[in-house]
Amino acid sequence: MTKILISSAVAVLLLTGCGEDKKVTTEVAKAVEPAKTEVVKVTEDTTTVVKEATAEVKETVMKAATELKTTVNEAATKVVENTTAAVKETTANVVETAKTAIATGSMDSKEIANASVAAVTAKAVEVKDSAKEVVTSTVEKAKETTTAAVSQTVEKAKMAVSDATESASAKVAAAAPSINAQALFGACAGCHGQNGEKPALGKSQVIQGWDKAKVIEALNGYKDGSYGGVMKGVMKGQVATKSDAEIDALAEFISNL
């Protein structure tokens, strides 16, 4: 008879505890829904910001590349024009010099031709070197401008993403439900006492006075089956559905009993 009564009492306590536990779990699940919704919304918002920032960087790069191409083309055109003008001027001077030399008889035609070719060649080389410097300088300046524009856009994009991430974190944190540790402990109190002062069903250790780390270790041990004695089977069922956050909150509560 005594065994039957004890078994009945255990069953009642477990059913009561399970009922309370399910009630708390349901409440937590309801509270979590707004957070889930906010996480989805925040993820979509962040994705949009990243896409917009990426598009802006791409647009800036393309614009900078176009401007660079235009600048180089303009510089090259200017170099060709300057080179043509310089060679024409040099050729005209050489022709005039040749005419004078022929008229005075100071040089023969072969010498005049060689001198003319040498003068025009020298001028062409001079203009070519000068042109290289102009093009190199223009390209470097354009590259610096392009790099600065791209860097500025990339930094702007990074800031936008960072702001979106911070805003997302804040929104998720605000939407996250707070865990009612006292309500969670209600499922434990039926066996352990309101202040954890009782050995559960006269068999377990008294949990009052345990520190947080010890409680967490015990609850996780019950959950994964690596801890427990005669109450192992009962406790495994009690903590099976508990999340890490709930175990942490429950351990904090018990450590302060």
C-alpha positions as a Markdown table, in Angstrom:
| # | Residue | x | y | z |
|---|---|---|---|---|
| 1 | Met | 0.0 | 0.0 | 0.0 |
| 2 | Thr | 2.8 | 2.4 | 0.9 |
| 3 | Lys | 4.6 | 1.8 | -2.4 |
| 4 | Ile | 1.3 | 2.4 | -4.2 |
| 5 | Leu | 0.8 | 5.7 | -2.4 |
| 6 | Ile | 4.4 | 6.8 | -3.1 |
| 7 | Ser | 4.0 | 5.8 | -6.8 |
| 8 | Ser | 0.8 | 7.8 | -7.0 |
| 9 | Ala | 2.4 | 10.8 | -5.4 |
| 10 | Val | 5.3 | 10.7 | -7.8 |
| 11 | Ala | 2.9 | 10.5 | -10.7 |
| 12 | Val | 0.9 | 13.5 | -9.5 |
| 13 | Leu | 4.0 | 15.5 | -8.9 |
| 14 | Leu | 5.5 | 14.6 | -12.3 |
| 15 | Leu | 2.2 | 15.4 | -14.1 |
| 16 | Thr | 1.9 | 18.7 | -12.3 |
| 17 | Gly | 5.5 | 19.5 | -13.1 |
| 18 | Cys | 5.1 | 18.5 | -16.7 |
| 19 | Gly | 1.9 | 20.5 | -17.0 |
| 20 | Glu | 3.7 | 23.6 | -15.6 |
| 21 | Asp | 6.7 | 23.0 | -17.8 |
| 22 | Lys | 4.5 | 22.7 | -20.9 |
| 23 | Lys | 2.7 | 25.9 | -20.0 |
| 24 | Val | 6.0 | 27.8 | -19.6 |
| 25 | Thr | 7.3 | 26.3 | -22.8 |
| 26 | Thr | 4.2 | 27.4 | -24.6 |
| 27 | Glu | 4.5 | 30.9 | -23.2 |
| 28 | Val | 8.1 | 31.1 | -24.2 |
| 29 | Ala | 7.3 | 29.9 | -27.7 |
| 30 | Lys | 4.6 | 32.6 | -28.1 |
| 31 | Ala | 7.1 | 35.2 | -26.8 |
| 32 | Val | 9.7 | 34.0 | -29.3 |
| 33 | Glu | 7.5 | 34.5 | -32.3 |
| 34 | Pro | 7.9 | 38.3 | -32.4 |
| 35 | Ala | 11.6 | 37.9 | -32.3 |
| 36 | Lys | 11.5 | 35.4 | -35.1 |
| 37 | Thr | 9.5 | 37.8 | -37.2 |
| 38 | Glu | 11.9 | 40.6 | -36.4 |
| 39 | Val | 14.9 | 38.5 | -37.3 |
| 40 | Val | 13.4 | 37.7 | -40.7 |
| 41 | Lys | 12.6 | 41.4 | -41.3 |
| 42 | Val | 16.0 | 42.5 | -40.2 |
| 43 | Thr | 17.7 | 39.9 | -42.4 |
| 44 | Glu | 15.7 | 41.2 | -45.4 |
| 45 | Asp | 16.5 | 44.9 | -44.5 |
| 46 | Thr | 20.2 | 44.1 | -44.2 |
| 47 | Thr | 20.3 | 42.2 | -47.5 |
| 48 | Thr | 18.7 | 45.2 | -49.2 |
| 49 | Val | 21.3 | 47.5 | -47.7 |
| 50 | Val | 24.1 | 45.2 | -48.9 |
| 51 | Lys | 22.7 | 45.0 | -52.4 |
| 52 | Glu | 22.3 | 48.8 | -52.6 |
| 53 | Ala | 25.8 | 49.3 | -51.3 |
| 54 | Thr | 27.2 | 46.8 | -53.8 |
| 55 | Ala | 25.3 | 48.4 | -56.7 |
| 56 | Glu | 26.7 | 51.8 | -55.7 |
| 57 | Val | 30.3 | 50.5 | -55.6 |
| 58 | Lys | 29.8 | 48.9 | -59.0 |
| 59 | Glu | 28.4 | 52.1 | -60.4 |
| 60 | Thr | 31.3 | 54.1 | -59.0 |
| 61 | Val | 33.9 | 51.7 | -60.4 |
| 62 | Met | 32.3 | 51.8 | -63.8 |
| 63 | Lys | 32.0 | 55.6 | -63.8 |
| 64 | Ala | 35.6 | 55.9 | -62.7 |
| 65 | Ala | 36.7 | 53.5 | -65.4 |
| 66 | Thr | 34.9 | 55.5 | -68.0 |
| 67 | Glu | 36.4 | 58.7 | -66.8 |
| 68 | Leu | 39.8 | 57.2 | -66.8 |
| 69 | Lys | 39.4 | 56.0 | -70.4 |
| 70 | Thr | 38.2 | 59.4 | -71.4 |
| 71 | Thr | 41.1 | 61.1 | -69.7 |
| 72 | Val | 43.6 | 58.8 | -71.3 |
| 73 | Asn | 42.1 | 59.2 | -74.7 |
| 74 | Glu | 42.1 | 63.0 | -74.4 |
| 75 | Ala | 45.7 | 63.0 | -73.3 |
| 76 | Ala | 46.7 | 60.7 | -76.1 |
| 77 | Thr | 44.9 | 62.9 | -78.7 |
| 78 | Lys | 46.6 | 66.0 | -77.3 |
| 79 | Val | 50.0 | 64.2 | -77.5 |
| 80 | Val | 49.4 | 63.3 | -81.1 |
| 81 | Glu | 48.3 | 66.8 | -82.0 |
| 82 | Asn | 51.4 | 68.3 | -80.2 |
| 83 | Thr | 53.7 | 65.7 | -81.8 |
| 84 | Thr | 52.3 | 66.4 | -85.3 |
| 85 | Ala | 52.6 | 70.2 | -84.8 |
| 86 | Ala | 56.2 | 69.9 | -83.5 |
| 87 | Val | 57.3 | 67.7 | -86.3 |
| 88 | Lys | 55.6 | 70.0 | -88.9 |
| 89 | Glu | 57.4 | 73.0 | -87.3 |
| 90 | Thr | 60.7 | 71.2 | -87.2 |
| 91 | Thr | 60.3 | 70.1 | -90.8 |
| 92 | Ala | 59.5 | 73.6 | -91.9 |
| 93 | Asn | 62.5 | 74.9 | -90.1 |
| 94 | Val | 64.7 | 72.2 | -91.7 |
| 95 | Val | 63.4 | 73.0 | -95.2 |
| 96 | Glu | 64.1 | 76.7 | -94.7 |
| 97 | Thr | 67.6 | 75.9 | -93.5 |
| 98 | Ala | 68.1 | 73.6 | -96.5 |
| 99 | Lys | 67.0 | 76.3 | -98.9 |
| 100 | Thr | 69.4 | 78.8 | -97.3 |
| 101 | Ala | 72.3 | 76.2 | -97.4 |
| 102 | Ile | 71.6 | 75.4 | -101.1 |
| 103 | Ala | 71.4 | 79.1 | -102.0 |
| 104 | Thr | 74.7 | 79.9 | -100.3 |
| 105 | Gly | 76.3 | 76.6 | -101.4 |
| 106 | Ser | 77.5 | 75.9 | -97.9 |
| 107 | Met | 76.2 | 72.3 | -98.0 |
| 108 | Asp | 75.5 | 69.7 | -100.6 |
| 109 | Ser | 72.1 | 68.0 | -101.0 |
| 110 | Lys | 73.2 | 64.8 | -99.3 |
| 111 | Glu | 74.4 | 66.7 | -96.2 |
| 112 | Ile | 71.2 | 68.7 | -96.2 |
| 113 | Ala | 69.1 | 65.6 | -96.4 |
| 114 | Asn | 71.0 | 63.9 | -93.6 |
| 115 | Ala | 70.8 | 67.0 | -91.4 |
| 116 | Ser | 67.1 | 67.3 | -92.1 |
| 117 | Val | 66.4 | 63.7 | -91.2 |
| 118 | Ala | 68.5 | 63.9 | -88.0 |
| 119 | Ala | 66.7 | 67.1 | -86.9 |
| 120 | Val | 63.2 | 65.8 | -87.5 |
| 121 | Thr | 64.1 | 62.5 | -85.8 |
| 122 | Ala | 65.6 | 64.3 | -82.8 |
| 123 | Lys | 62.5 | 66.4 | -82.5 |
| 124 | Ala | 60.2 | 63.4 | -82.8 |
| 125 | Val | 62.1 | 61.6 | -80.0 |
| 126 | Glu | 61.9 | 64.7 | -77.8 |
| 127 | Val | 58.2 | 65.0 | -78.3 |
| 128 | Lys | 57.7 | 61.3 | -77.8 |
| 129 | Asp | 59.5 | 61.4 | -74.4 |
| 130 | Ser | 57.5 | 64.4 | -73.4 |
| 131 | Ala | 54.3 | 62.7 | -74.5 |
| 132 | Lys | 55.1 | 59.6 | -72.4 |
| 133 | Glu | 55.5 | 61.9 | -69.3 |
| 134 | Val | 52.2 | 63.6 | -70.0 |
| 135 | Val | 50.3 | 60.3 | -70.5 |
| 136 | Thr | 51.9 | 58.7 | -67.5 |
| 137 | Ser | 51.2 | 61.7 | -65.3 |
| 138 | Thr | 47.6 | 61.8 | -66.6 |
| 139 | Val | 47.0 | 58.1 | -66.0 |
| 140 | Glu | 48.5 | 58.3 | -62.5 |
| 141 | Lys | 46.3 | 61.3 | -61.6 |
| 142 | Ala | 43.2 | 59.5 | -63.0 |
| 143 | Lys | 44.1 | 56.3 | -61.1 |
| 144 | Glu | 44.4 | 58.3 | -57.9 |
| 145 | Thr | 41.1 | 60.0 | -58.5 |
| 146 | Thr | 39.4 | 56.6 | -59.3 |
| 147 | Thr | 40.9 | 54.9 | -56.3 |
| 148 | Ala | 39.8 | 57.7 | -54.0 |
| 149 | Ala | 36.3 | 57.6 | -55.5 |
| 150 | Val | 36.0 | 53.8 | -55.1 |
| 151 | Ser | 37.5 | 53.8 | -51.6 |
| 152 | Gln | 35.1 | 56.5 | -50.5 |
| 153 | Thr | 32.1 | 54.5 | -51.9 |
| 154 | Val | 33.4 | 51.2 | -50.4 |
| 155 | Glu | 33.7 | 53.0 | -47.0 |
| 156 | Lys | 30.2 | 54.4 | -47.4 |
| 157 | Ala | 28.9 | 50.9 | -48.2 |
| 158 | Lys | 30.7 | 49.5 | -45.1 |
| 159 | Met | 29.2 | 52.1 | -42.9 |
| 160 | Ala | 25.8 | 51.4 | -44.4 |
| 161 | Val | 26.1 | 47.7 | -43.7 |
| 162 | Ser | 27.6 | 48.3 | -40.3 |
| 163 | Asp | 24.7 | 50.6 | -39.4 |
| 164 | Ala | 22.2 | 48.1 | -40.7 |
| 165 | Thr | 23.9 | 45.3 | -38.7 |
| 166 | Glu | 23.8 | 47.4 | -35.5 |
| 167 | Ser | 20.2 | 48.3 | -36.1 |
| 168 | Ala | 19.4 | 44.7 | -36.7 |
| 169 | Ser | 21.1 | 43.6 | -33.5 |
| 170 | Ala | 19.2 | 46.2 | -31.6 |
| 171 | Lys | 15.9 | 45.3 | -33.1 |
| 172 | Val | 16.4 | 41.6 | -32.5 |
| 173 | Ala | 17.5 | 42.2 | -28.9 |
| 174 | Ala | 14.4 | 44.4 | -28.3 |
| 175 | Ala | 12.2 | 41.8 | -29.8 |
| 176 | Ala | 13.8 | 38.9 | -28.0 |
| 177 | Pro | 11.6 | 37.6 | -25.1 |
| 178 | Ser | 12.7 | 37.7 | -21.6 |
| 179 | Ile | 12.8 | 34.4 | -19.8 |
| 180 | Asn | 10.7 | 34.1 | -16.7 |
| 181 | Ala | 13.1 | 31.9 | -14.6 |
| 182 | Gln | 10.7 | 31.9 | -11.6 |
| 183 | Ala | 8.0 | 30.4 | -13.8 |
| 184 | Leu | 10.5 | 27.8 | -15.1 |
| 185 | Phe | 11.4 | 26.9 | -11.6 |
| 186 | Gly | 7.7 | 26.3 | -10.8 |
| 187 | Ala | 8.0 | 22.9 | -12.5 |
| 188 | Cys | 11.0 | 22.1 | -10.2 |
| 189 | Ala | 9.4 | 23.4 | -7.0 |
| 190 | Gly | 6.9 | 20.5 | -6.8 |
| 191 | Cys | 9.7 | 18.1 | -6.0 |
| 192 | His | 12.6 | 20.3 | -4.8 |
| 193 | Gly | 10.5 | 22.8 | -2.7 |
| 194 | Gln | 9.8 | 26.5 | -3.3 |
| 195 | Asn | 13.4 | 27.3 | -2.2 |
| 196 | Gly | 15.1 | 24.2 | -3.4 |
| 197 | Glu | 15.3 | 23.0 | 0.2 |
| 198 | Lys | 14.0 | 19.5 | -0.3 |
| 199 | Pro | 15.6 | 16.4 | -1.7 |
| 200 | Ala | 13.3 | 15.5 | -4.7 |
| 201 | Leu | 11.1 | 12.6 | -3.7 |
| 202 | Gly | 13.5 | 12.1 | -0.8 |
| 203 | Lys | 16.2 | 10.8 | -3.1 |
| 204 | Ser | 18.0 | 13.7 | -4.8 |
| 205 | Gln | 20.5 | 16.2 | -3.5 |
| 206 | Val | 19.3 | 19.5 | -2.0 |
| 207 | Ile | 19.9 | 22.1 | -4.7 |
| 208 | Gln | 19.6 | 25.1 | -2.4 |
| 209 | Gly | 23.0 | 26.7 | -2.2 |
| 210 | Trp | 24.3 | 25.4 | -5.5 |
| 211 | Asp | 26.2 | 27.9 | -7.6 |
| 212 | Lys | 25.2 | 28.7 | -11.1 |
| 213 | Ala | 28.0 | 26.7 | -12.8 |
| 214 | Lys | 27.1 | 23.6 | -10.8 |
| 215 | Val | 23.4 | 23.9 | -11.7 |
| 216 | Ile | 24.2 | 24.4 | -15.4 |
| 217 | Glu | 26.6 | 21.4 | -15.4 |
| 218 | Ala | 23.9 | 19.2 | -13.7 |
| 219 | Leu | 21.1 | 20.3 | -16.0 |
| 220 | Asn | 23.1 | 19.8 | -19.2 |
| 221 | Gly | 24.3 | 16.5 | -17.8 |
| 222 | Tyr | 20.7 | 15.4 | -17.3 |
| 223 | Lys | 19.9 | 16.6 | -20.8 |
| 224 | Asp | 22.6 | 14.7 | -22.6 |
| 225 | Gly | 22.4 | 11.7 | -20.2 |
| 226 | Ser | 26.0 | 12.1 | -18.8 |
| 227 | Tyr | 24.9 | 13.0 | -15.3 |
| 228 | Gly | 22.5 | 11.8 | -12.6 |
| 229 | Gly | 21.7 | 9.0 | -10.2 |
| 230 | Val | 18.3 | 7.5 | -9.3 |
| 231 | Met | 16.5 | 10.7 | -10.6 |
| 232 | Lys | 18.3 | 10.6 | -13.9 |
| 233 | Gly | 15.3 | 9.3 | -15.9 |
| 234 | Val | 12.9 | 11.8 | -14.4 |
| 235 | Met | 15.2 | 14.8 | -14.8 |
| 236 | Lys | 16.1 | 14.0 | -18.4 |
| 237 | Gly | 12.5 | 14.4 | -19.3 |
| 238 | Gln | 12.2 | 17.6 | -17.4 |
| 239 | Val | 15.2 | 19.3 | -19.1 |
| 240 | Ala | 14.9 | 17.7 | -22.6 |
| 241 | Thr | 13.0 | 20.7 | -24.1 |
| 242 | Lys | 15.0 | 23.4 | -22.2 |
| 243 | Ser | 17.1 | 25.7 | -24.4 |
| 244 | Asp | 20.6 | 26.9 | -23.4 |
| 245 | Ala | 19.1 | 30.3 | -22.5 |
| 246 | Glu | 16.4 | 28.8 | -20.3 |
| 247 | Ile | 19.0 | 26.6 | -18.6 |
| 248 | Asp | 21.1 | 29.6 | -18.0 |
| 249 | Ala | 18.2 | 31.6 | -16.6 |
| 250 | Leu | 17.0 | 28.7 | -14.4 |
| 251 | Ala | 20.6 | 28.2 | -13.0 |
| 252 | Glu | 20.8 | 31.8 | -12.2 |
| 253 | Phe | 17.5 | 31.7 | -10.3 |
| 254 | Ile | 18.4 | 28.5 | -8.4 |
| 255 | Ser | 21.9 | 29.9 | -7.4 |
| 256 | Asn | 20.1 | 32.8 | -5.7 |
| 257 | Leu | 17.6 | 30.7 | -3.7 |
